[in-house]
Amino acid sequence: MNLVPWQDVCPQYHNYQSTIEQASNITPSSLLELQPRLQAALKFFISDACQSKVLVVKDGDSLRYRQLIADSLHALGQHVVVTKDTSASLLFDQYTKQNNSAQTKAGLISQADGGILVTSTQAALSSLNTWGNIKALLLGASLDSMAIDQDSRVLHPPQFQSNFKLIILGDRDQLAEFDYADNDFRSGFMQYTEIESDLKVSEKNISTYFGFVNGLLKEHLPTYDLDSSAYLRLLQAGARETEDKQYLPLSIDWHLALLGEASSFSHDTVIMSDHIEAAICAKRSREAYLPERAIDDILEGQVVIETQGEQVGQVNGLTVIDIPGHPVSYGEPARISCVVHFGDGDVSDVERKVELGGNIHAKGMMIMQAFVSSELDLDAPLPYSASIVFEQSYCEVDGDSASLAELCSLVSALSGYPINQQIAVTGAVDQFGRVQAVGGLNEKVEGFYSVCKHQGFTGKQGVVLPKTNIQHLALSTELVESIKNGEFHIWSATHVDEVIPLLLNKPFKSEDEDSVIGKIAERIENFEKLELPETLLERIKNWFV
């Protein structure tokens, strides 16, 4: 078991220190310069060689990104029309009757004649009839103009055509609906590309990223500059946003929200790391009502979570809570318990049986059971049955991130060895006992830390997580300081053999009879010796067989 040093629980970026110190001098640039894939797709789309009439671009479905595409096309000499609304009355030509003649008002599609119309996926999804008419125009058909009102209707309305190409922007969910509604989404009629949401960290890319940040400052916060400490704190906050130290976020809205709030804490024209930290803390405070209520329930004993002592068959797992209408996910420890009794070897997943467990959770349970059965190497079925449950959980549980914790509770219940309640566990296991990466690490660790903080530190509390998840750690400043001070700890693991000794203070398997596997085998052997003899009734029945 490896104790993770505090330097590894938050990104440091020491290798890029010289670039960080010179960041304010880097020439401002736009997001488009960080999107070579998008630029190549746009250049081909407007070329004569491209026969496709529609380019679908995955983005955040924001007018800001539509304008970014339009600016790029303008720079390439294209005539571009950008929609702010997607109603049919704006897209198509309209007419009104004046002095027995029809006066036509050109819609956005006609205005894009000879050029490109940039719109959102909502234009295609607003109604199938609207999208059908747009496709007809793209294929060269003529359509009747729309009457502005009932009184303006004429028997033969004027028709219109438009020789244009269409760029549609939308997020994943919208594009999934679009794909479902139109089979041409995957055909040659449409092309596809993405506005990439993150950038891999490298010496060159960090310099380009700082140029992007400087470009945002110049356009949206022209009176402010960042000092070198602020650039470093922005990198660390970005790692938290992407949940990976190896990537930087490219969301314009995220950067403007953070830097805009940080500027409100600055009393001059320079934004420093303290101002960014204050903005992060202010945002967390605004969104902290539900997480704090969860802590209150634990402190008041309404929800039982123990962070001291030992218990057989009980372990602190870690969960991430998503509440509809709440802007962020937050971490919360979950008490996972296991009890055993004489039986046929079945391990009962209570969550699954009551239909509160998802398919991935059930898969993780079965993998965990397969590993334990393999390690026991029995000639006959296990003479015990077990029941594993998330205590005081009233909503669906899914994912395999609790399978390591469930395994620990199972072997504890089977062996009778207690689990240290000062340590929480997260991680998935495979059939060979290897500990695998899971998601939501920062929220999970911070959730257990908050409970330990309010119930009182012992100096031995902490979290066990997969070693492969270390690159995803970007913990809060408060928690990093606590790890520095030895109040809280992070351990990384690659195999179950490393986790069990820490939690149960016994080796998982060895020649020693005190090992967990050895103790389970001893209990099985004792059970077989104590099997009840054949009863008189059974003897009589056997005489007639």
C-alpha positions in Angstrom: 0.0 0.0 0.0 1.4 3.4 -1.0 0.8 6.5 1.0 0.2 9.3 -1.6 2.3 12.5 -0.8 0.4 15.8 -0.7 2.2 17.0 -3.9 0.3 14.3 -5.8 -3.2 15.2 -4.7 -3.2 18.6 -6.5 -1.4 19.3 -9.9 1.8 21.2 -9.5 3.1 22.0 -13.0 6.7 22.4 -12.0 7.9 21.5 -15.4 6.2 24.5 -16.9 7.3 27.1 -14.4 9.2 29.2 -16.9 6.2 29.3 -19.3 3.9 30.2 -16.4 6.1 33.1 -15.4 6.0 34.5 -18.9 2.3 33.8 -19.5 1.2 37.4 -19.4 3.5 38.2 -22.4 2.0 35.5 -24.7 0.1 37.0 -27.6 -3.7 36.7 -27.2 -5.4 34.2 -29.4 -8.9 32.8 -30.0 -10.3 29.4 -29.2 -10.3 28.6 -32.9 -6.5 28.4 -32.9 -6.8 25.5 -30.4 -9.1 23.6 -32.8 -7.0 22.3 -35.7 -9.6 19.5 -36.4 -12.4 22.1 -36.6 -10.4 24.4 -38.9 -9.6 21.6 -41.3 -13.2 20.5 -41.4 -14.4 24.0 -42.1 -11.9 24.6 -44.9 -12.9 21.3 -46.6 -16.7 22.0 -46.1 -16.5 25.3 -48.0 -14.4 23.9 -50.8 -15.7 22.9 -54.2 -14.5 19.3 -53.6 -17.1 18.9 -50.7 -20.4 17.6 -51.9 -22.0 17.5 -48.5 -24.5 20.2 -47.8 -24.6 20.0 -44.0 -21.8 20.1 -41.4 -22.8 19.0 -37.9 -20.5 20.3 -35.1 -20.6 19.1 -31.5 -20.4 22.0 -29.1 -22.2 23.4 -26.1 -25.1 24.8 -28.3 -24.2 28.4 -27.4 -24.6 31.5 -29.5 -21.0 32.3 -28.6 -19.8 29.2 -30.4 -22.0 29.8 -33.4 -20.4 33.3 -33.7 -16.9 31.7 -33.4 -17.7 29.5 -36.4 -19.0 32.5 -38.3 -15.9 34.6 -37.6 -13.8 31.8 -38.9 -15.8 31.5 -42.1 -15.7 35.3 -42.5 -11.9 35.1 -42.3 -12.0 32.6 -45.2 -14.1 35.0 -47.3 -17.4 33.3 -46.9 -20.9 35.0 -46.7 -22.3 33.8 -43.3 -25.7 34.2 -41.6 -26.0 33.3 -37.9 -29.3 32.5 -36.4 -30.2 33.7 -32.9 -33.7 32.1 -33.1 -34.8 28.9 -34.8 -38.5 29.6 -35.5 -39.8 28.8 -39.0 -41.1 32.4 -39.4 -37.4 33.6 -39.3 -35.9 30.8 -41.4 -38.3 30.9 -44.3 -39.5 33.7 -46.6 -42.8 35.5 -45.6 -45.2 37.5 -47.6 -48.0 40.0 -47.0 -50.8 41.1 -49.4 -50.7 44.7 -50.4 -52.8 46.2 -53.2 -53.7 42.7 -54.6 -50.0 41.8 -54.8 -47.7 39.8 -52.5 -44.8 41.7 -50.8 -42.0 39.2 -49.8 -39.7 39.5 -46.8 -36.6 37.3 -47.1 -36.0 34.8 -44.3 -32.6 33.8 -43.0 -32.2 30.9 -45.5 -32.7 33.3 -48.4 -30.3 35.8 -46.8 -27.7 32.9 -46.7 -28.0 32.4 -50.5 -24.6 31.7 -52.0 -23.1 31.3 -48.5 -23.5 29.4 -45.2 -26.2 29.4 -42.5 -25.0 28.7 -39.0 -27.8 27.5 -36.7 -28.4 25.3 -33.7 -29.7 21.7 -33.5 -33.0 23.1 -32.2 -33.8 24.3 -35.7 -33.8 20.7 -36.9 -35.6 19.4 -33.7 -38.2 22.1 -33.4 -40.5 20.2 -35.8 -40.0 17.5 -38.4 -41.9 19.6 -40.9 -39.4 22.5 -40.5 -36.4 20.2 -40.9 -38.0 18.5 -43.9 -38.4 21.9 -45.6 -34.8 22.9 -44.8 -33.6 19.6 -46.4 -35.7 20.2 -49.4 -34.2 23.7 -49.9 -30.7 22.2 -49.5 -31.4 19.8 -52.3 -32.5 22.6 -54.6 -36.3 22.5 -54.2 -38.5 25.6 -54.2 -40.9 26.3 -51.4 -43.9 28.5 -50.9 -43.4 31.6 -48.8 -45.3 31.8 -45.5 -48.2 34.2 -45.0 -47.5 36.7 -42.2 -51.1 36.3 -41.1 -54.4 34.7 -42.1 -55.7 37.8 -43.9 -52.6 37.8 -46.2 -53.1 34.3 -47.6 -53.2 34.1 -51.4 -54.0 31.3 -53.7 -50.6 31.2 -55.3 -48.0 32.3 -52.8 -44.6 33.4 -54.1 -41.9 30.7 -54.1 -38.3 31.0 -53.1 -35.0 29.0 -53.4 -31.6 29.3 -51.8 -28.2 27.9 -52.8 -26.7 27.6 -49.3 -24.9 25.2 -47.0 -25.8 24.6 -43.4 -23.8 24.2 -40.2 -25.6 22.8 -37.2 -24.2 23.1 -33.7 -25.4 21.1 -30.7 -24.4 19.2 -27.6 -24.3 15.4 -27.4 -27.9 15.0 -26.2 -29.3 17.1 -28.9 -27.2 15.4 -31.6 -28.4 12.1 -30.3 -32.0 13.2 -30.8 -31.1 14.5 -34.3 -29.5 11.2 -35.1 -32.7 9.4 -34.0 -34.9 11.7 -36.0 -33.0 11.7 -39.3 -31.2 8.7 -40.8 -29.1 11.1 -43.0 -27.1 12.1 -39.9 -24.7 9.3 -40.6 -24.8 9.5 -44.4 -22.7 11.4 -46.9 -25.3 14.2 -46.9 -23.9 15.4 -43.6 -20.3 15.7 -42.3 -19.4 15.7 -38.6 -16.7 17.3 -36.5 -16.3 18.7 -32.9 -15.3 21.8 -31.0 -12.9 20.0 -28.6 -13.6 20.7 -24.9 -10.1 20.0 -23.6 -6.4 20.2 -24.5 -3.7 17.7 -23.5 -0.9 19.3 -21.4 2.4 19.8 -23.0 5.0 22.6 -23.2 3.6 23.8 -26.5 0.0 23.4 -25.6 0.3 25.3 -22.3 1.7 28.3 -24.1 -1.1 28.1 -26.6 -3.6 27.8 -23.8 -2.3 30.9 -22.1 -2.7 32.7 -25.4 -6.4 31.6 -25.3 -6.8 32.9 -21.7 -5.1 36.2 -22.7 -7.5 36.5 -25.6 -10.5 36.1 -23.3 -9.1 38.7 -21.0 -8.5 41.1 -23.8 -12.1 40.7 -25.2 -14.1 40.4 -22.0 -12.0 41.8 -19.1 -9.8 44.3 -20.9 -8.9 46.2 -17.7 -7.5 43.1 -15.9 -4.3 41.1 -16.1 -3.3 37.9 -14.4 -0.1 37.5 -12.4 1.9 34.3 -12.6 0.4 32.8 -9.5 -3.1 33.3 -11.0 -2.1 31.4 -14.2 -0.9 28.5 -12.0 -4.1 28.5 -9.9 -6.1 28.6 -13.2 -4.2 25.5 -14.4 -5.1 23.7 -11.2 -8.7 24.7 -11.3 -8.8 23.5 -14.9 -7.5 20.1 -13.9 -10.3 19.9 -11.5 -12.8 20.8 -14.2 -11.5 18.2 -16.6 -11.0 15.6 -13.8 -7.5 14.9 -15.2 -4.2 16.6 -14.6 -3.2 15.8 -18.2 -5.9 18.0 -19.7 -6.9 21.7 -19.7 -10.5 22.8 -20.2 -11.4 24.9 -23.3 -14.9 26.1 -22.2 -15.3 29.8 -22.8 -18.2 30.0 -20.4 -16.3 28.3 -17.6 -13.3 30.6 -17.9 -15.3 33.8 -18.1 -17.4 32.7 -15.0 -14.3 32.0 -12.9 -12.2 34.9 -14.1 -15.1 37.3 -13.9 -15.9 36.4 -10.3 -12.2 36.5 -9.4 -12.0 40.1 -10.8 -14.7 41.1 -8.3 -12.2 40.2 -5.5 -9.4 42.3 -6.9 -9.1 45.9 -5.8 -6.9 46.9 -8.7 -6.3 45.6 -12.3 -4.3 42.5 -11.4 -6.0 39.1 -10.6 -3.9 37.0 -8.3 -4.2 33.3 -7.2 -5.9 34.4 -4.0 -8.7 36.1 -6.0 -9.2 32.9 -8.0 -9.3 30.9 -4.8 -11.8 33.3 -3.4 -14.0 32.9 -6.5 -13.8 29.1 -6.2 -14.7 29.2 -2.5 -17.6 31.6 -3.2 -19.0 29.3 -5.8 -18.7 26.3 -3.6 -20.4 28.2 -0.7 -23.4 29.2 -3.0 -23.8 25.5 -4.0 -23.2 24.0 -0.5 -26.7 23.8 0.9 -27.4 20.2 0.0 -23.9 18.9 0.9 -24.1 20.7 4.3 -27.5 19.2 5.0 -26.1 15.8 4.3 -23.3 16.4 6.8 -25.9 17.6 9.4 -27.9 14.4 9.0 -24.7 12.4 9.7 -23.7 14.5 12.7 -27.3 14.3 14.2 -27.2 10.5 13.8 -30.0 10.4 11.2 -27.5 8.8 8.8 -25.1 6.4 10.5 -21.5 6.9 9.3 -18.6 5.9 11.7 -15.2 7.4 11.2 -13.6 5.8 14.3 -13.4 2.3 15.7 -13.8 -1.1 14.1 -16.8 -3.1 12.8 -17.1 -6.6 11.3 -18.7 -6.6 7.9 -19.1 -2.9 7.7 -17.0 -0.5 5.5 -17.2 3.2 4.4 -17.8 3.3 0.7 -17.8 6.5 -1.3 -20.5 7.8 -3.6 -21.2 10.8 -5.8 -24.7 12.3 -5.5 -26.4 13.9 -8.5 -29.6 15.8 -7.7 -31.9 17.0 -10.6 -31.8 20.8 -10.7 -28.6 21.0 -8.6 -25.7 22.3 -10.7 -22.9 20.2 -9.3 -22.3 16.7 -8.0 -21.0 16.2 -4.5 -19.5 13.3 -2.6 -21.0 11.5 0.3 -19.8 8.4 2.2 -22.1 5.4 2.3 -22.1 2.6 4.9 -21.9 -0.7 3.1 -22.6 -3.7 5.3 -22.5 -7.5 4.9 -23.9 -10.3 7.1 -23.4 -14.0 6.6 -25.4 -17.1 7.6 -25.5 -20.8 6.8 -26.6 -21.3 3.2 -25.7 -22.4 -0.2 -23.0 -19.9 -1.1 -25.3 -17.3 -2.6 -24.2 -13.6 -2.2 -27.3 -11.6 -2.3 -27.2 -8.1 -3.7 -30.0 -6.4 -1.9 -29.9 -3.3 -4.1 -30.5 -5.4 -7.2 -33.2 -7.5 -5.6 -35.3 -4.5 -4.7 -34.6 -2.9 -8.2 -32.4 -0.1 -6.7 -29.2 -1.4 -8.3 -28.2 -0.6 -11.9 -26.8 -3.1 -14.4 -23.2 -1.9 -13.9 -23.4 -2.2 -10.2 -24.7 -5.8 -10.6 -21.9 -6.6 -12.9 -19.4 -5.3 -10.4 -21.0 -7.4 -7.7 -20.7 -10.6 -9.8 -17.1 -9.9 -10.7 -16.2 -9.4 -7.0 -18.0 -12.6 -6.1 -16.1 -14.5 -8.8 -12.8 -13.3 -7.5 -13.6 -14.3 -3.9 -14.7 -17.7 -5.0 -11.6 -18.2 -7.0 -9.3 -17.2 -4.1 -11.1 -19.7 -1.7 -10.5 -22.5 -4.2 -13.3 -24.7 -2.8 -14.2 -28.2 -3.8 -17.8 -27.7 -2.8 -20.1 -24.6 -2.7 -19.4 -22.1 0.1 -21.6 -23.3 3.1 -22.4 -19.6 3.9 -24.8 -17.2 2.2 -24.2 -13.4 2.4 -26.3 -10.3 2.0 -24.6 -7.0 1.0 -26.5 -3.7 1.1 -25.9 0.1 1.0 -27.4 1.1 4.3 -29.9 4.0 4.4 -29.8 4.3 0.6 -33.2 5.2 -0.9 -32.4 5.8 -4.6 -30.8 3.8 -7.4 -27.1 2.8 -7.0 -25.1 2.2 -10.1 -21.6 1.9 -11.2 -18.8 -0.5 -10.2 -16.8 1.9 -8.0 -18.1 0.3 -4.8 -17.1 -3.3 -5.7 -13.8 -3.0 -3.8 -15.6 -1.8 -0.7 -18.2 -4.6 -1.1 -15.4 -7.2 -1.4 -13.9 -5.9 1.9 -17.2 -6.1 3.7 -17.8 -9.6 2.4 -14.4 -11.1 3.4 -14.7 -9.3 6.8 -18.0 -10.9 7.5 -16.8 -14.3 6.3 -13.6 -14.2 8.4 -14.9 -12.3 11.4 -12.1 -9.8 11.2 -13.2 -6.2 11.8 -12.7 -3.3 9.4 -11.0 0.0 10.4 -13.8 2.6 10.1 -11.3 5.4 9.9 -10.7 4.5 6.3 -13.1 4.8 3.3 -12.7 2.8 0.1 -13.4 3.4 -3.6 -12.4 1.4 -6.6 -13.5 -1.4 -8.9 -12.0 -4.9 -9.0 -11.6 -7.4 -11.8 -11.7 -11.1 -11.6 -8.0 -11.3 -10.7 -8.2 -8.8 -7.8 -6.7 -5.9 -9.6 -8.0 -2.5 -8.4 -9.3 -0.4 -11.3 -10.0 3.3 -11.9 -13.3 4.9 -11.1 -14.9 8.4 -11.6 -15.7 11.3 -9.3 -12.6 11.0 -7.2 -12.3 14.6 -6.0 -15.9 14.7 -4.8 -15.7 11.3 -3.1 -12.5 12.1 -1.2 -13.8 15.6 -0.1 -17.1 14.1 1.0 -15.4 11.7 3.4 -13.0 14.4 4.5 -15.9 16.7 5.5 -17.4 14.0 7.7 -14.1 13.3 9.4 -13.5 17.0 9.9 -16.9 17.5 11.6 -16.7 14.3 13.7 -13.1 14.9 14.7 -9.8 14.0 13.2 -7.8 11.1 14.7 -4.7 11.5 12.5 -5.3 8.0 10.9 -8.3 8.8 8.7 -8.2 8.7 4.9 -9.3 7.2 1.7 -8.0 4.2 -0.3 -8.3 4.7 -4.1 -6.9 3.0 -7.3 -3.4 4.0 -8.1 -4.4 4.8 -11.7 -6.7 7.5 -10.3 -3.9 9.6 -8.8 -3.7 11.6 -12.1 -7.4 12.7 -11.5 -6.8 14.2 -8.1 -7.2 18.0 -7.8 -8.4 18.4 -4.3 -9.5 21.6 -2.5 -6.9 23.8 -1.0 -8.2 23.1 2.5 -7.9 19.3 2.0 -4.4 19.6 0.6 -3.4 21.5 3.7 -4.9 18.8 5.9 -2.9 16.1 4.2 0.2 18.3 4.6 -0.5 18.5 8.3 -1.0 14.7 8.7 -4.7 15.0 9.6 -5.9 13.1 6.6 -4.3 10.5 4.2 -4.6 9.1 0.7 -3.5 5.6 0.0 -3.2 4.2 -3.6 -3.6 0.5 -4.4 -3.2 -1.8 -7.4 -4.5 -5.1 -5.9 -6.8 -6.4 -3.3 -3.7 -7.9 -1.5 -2.7 -4.3 -0.6 -6.1 -3.1 0.6 -7.1 -5.9 3.0 -4.1 -5.6 5.3 -4.7 -1.8 5.8 -8.4 -2.2 6.5 -8.4 -5.5 8.4 -4.9 -5.4 9.8 -4.4 -9.0 8.5 -2.8 -10.3 5.3 -5.3 -11.3 2.6 -3.7 -14.6 1.9 -0.5 -16.2 3.2 0.7 -19.4 4.8 -0.1 -17.9 8.1 -3.4 -19.1 9.5 -4.3 -15.6 10.6 -4.7 -14.5 7.0 -8.2 -13.5 5.9 -8.4 -16.4 3.4 -7.0 -18.8 6.0 -9.6 -17.7 8.6 -12.4 -18.1 6.2 -11.1 -21.6 5.3 -11.0 -22.4 9.0 -14.6 -21.4 9.5 -15.7 -23.5 6.6 -13.8 -26.5 8.0 -15.3 -26.0 11.5 -18.8 -25.8 9.9 -18.3 -29.1 8.1 -17.2 -30.8 11.4 -20.2 -29.5 13.2 -22.8 -30.6 10.6 -25.8 -32.1 12.4 -26.0 -36.0 12.3 -28.8 -37.6 10.4 -32.1 -37.4 12.3 -34.3 -40.4 13.1 -36.9 -39.2 10.6 -34.3 -38.9 7.9 -33.1 -42.5 8.6 -36.6 -43.9 8.3 -37.1 -42.0 5.0 -33.8 -43.4 3.7 -34.9 -47.0 4.5 -37.7 -46.7 1.9 -35.6 -45.1 -0.8 
